[in-house]
Amino acid sequence: MDHSINTKGVSLIESLVCLVIIGIGFIGVNQMMSYATTSIDRSVDANKINFLSETAIEDIMGDTNNASNYNFTQQCAKNYSSSGSLSEKAKTKWAKHFMQENQLKINNQFKKLPCDQLDTKEATITSGSAGTSVKFKFKSNKGKKEKFIGVVVK
């Protein structure tokens, strides 16, 4: 007489092992998505900084005789007026770009993006025997990340 039982289907232990393996896979995918999102944010931030500094440097290179008037410091409040000299108009344009004014529109209203007082943008112009140089310093991520871009304009 044969006492072996021929069972068909999946046992409870096999089902639990399968769920654990699938769960580990989902955790790995979730961590990869988090890393990818962080990398994209850093990349967008770096590209934005490069674009803004190139725009500002082009403005200064167009007015090299008055380059020393382009010293600039920007935090969360725009503190320049668009009247006056070419350098003041350029600095007002930079402030609007740095503050990302009028870039996010929801329900036909522009929203102001959050800003941290530790995030600063600076343009420092120095003249010496090698010429006039511009150094941009950008602090982001609540002042934790710094990026420097410099160029000789004259």
C-alpha positions, 0 to 999 in steps of 0.5 A: 500500500502506497502512503505517499500523498501526491499534492499539487499547488504551492505550499505556504512556505514557498509563497512566503519565500517568493514574497520575500524575494519580490520584496527585496527586489522592490526595495532595490528598485525603490533605492535606485529611483531615489538615487536617480531622482537625486542625481537629476536634481543635482544635474539640473542645479549644475546646468542652471548655475552654468547657464546663469553665470554664462548669461551674466558673463556675456553681459559683462563682456558686452560692457568691459569698460564698466566691468567693475560696476557688475559686483553682485550679491543676491540672496532671497530678496531682490535689491536692485532697480531696473533704472539707471546704468546698463550694469544696474539693468543687467543686475536686475535681470540676473536677480530675476533669473536667480530668484526664478521670478515668473517661472512657475504659473499655477491657476493663472498666478505666478508662484514664488519658489522657496528660497533659503537665506544661506543660498547666495549668488555672488559676482566678484570683479577684480582688476589686476595686471592679468586683466579684469576677471569675474568670479561667480560663487553660487551656494545652494542646498541651504548653503551646503553646496558651493560652485565657482565659475571664473573667467577673464573678461578683459 
